[in-house]
Every structure is written in structure tokens, then in C-alpha cells.
Amino acid sequence: MNILAILIPVSLVLGGIGLYAFFWSIKNSQYDDPKGNAERILSDRYDDSPEGD
């Protein structure tokens, strides 16, 4: 039972760090690509086709 006194705070700290990193990435627009989505739908090229075709 003494190990729980160590594991619970460690897991809360690691979860807090992950939550902070997630909110930091949203704040710094890491997930935004509005122009790429708008142009990708009109393209004839597929992402998986070779460059030479």
C-alpha cells in the first residue's frame, strides 16, 4: 500500500504535464491547416502516388 503513496502523485504530475503540453499545442496553432485542407480537396494528385506520375 505504500507504493500507492508514490504512484498516485507521480501519475497526477505526469498527467498534468501532458495536459499542459496539449493546451500549449492548441494555443500555438499546432493543429491548424486551413489552407492545406482547402487546396487538398481540389487536387488531382493523391498523397500516396509517386512524384514522377
C-alpha positions in Angstrom: 0.0 0.0 0.0 3.0 2.4 0.5 3.7 2.2 -3.2 0.3 3.9 -3.9 1.6 7.0 -2.0 4.3 7.3 -4.6 2.5 6.2 -7.8 -0.6 8.4 -7.4 1.2 11.7 -7.1 3.6 10.7 -9.9 0.7 9.8 -12.2 -1.0 13.1 -11.4 2.1 15.1 -12.2 2.7 13.2 -15.5 -1.0 13.7 -16.4 -0.7 17.4 -15.6 2.4 17.7 -17.8 0.6 16.0 -20.7 -2.5 18.3 -20.2 -0.2 21.3 -20.2 1.5 20.2 -23.4 -1.9 19.6 -25.1 -3.2 23.1 -24.2 0.2 24.6 -25.3 -0.1 22.9 -28.7 -3.6 24.2 -29.2 -2.6 27.7 -28.1 0.3 27.8 -30.6 -1.9 26.6 -33.5 -0.2 23.3 -34.0 -3.3 21.6 -35.4 -4.4 24.4 -37.8 -4.1 23.9 -41.5 -7.0 25.7 -43.1 -5.3 26.4 -46.5 -4.0 22.9 -46.9 -7.5 21.4 -46.4 -9.0 23.9 -48.9 -6.4 23.1 -51.6 -6.2 19.3 -51.0 -9.9 18.7 -51.9 -9.3 20.3 -55.4 -6.1 18.5 -56.2 -5.9 15.7 -58.8 -2.9 14.2 -57.0 -3.2 11.7 -54.3 -0.9 11.8 -51.3 0.2 8.2 -51.9 1.0 8.5 -55.6 4.7 8.7 -56.7 6.1 12.2 -57.5 7.0 11.2 -61.1 3.5 10.4 -62.2 
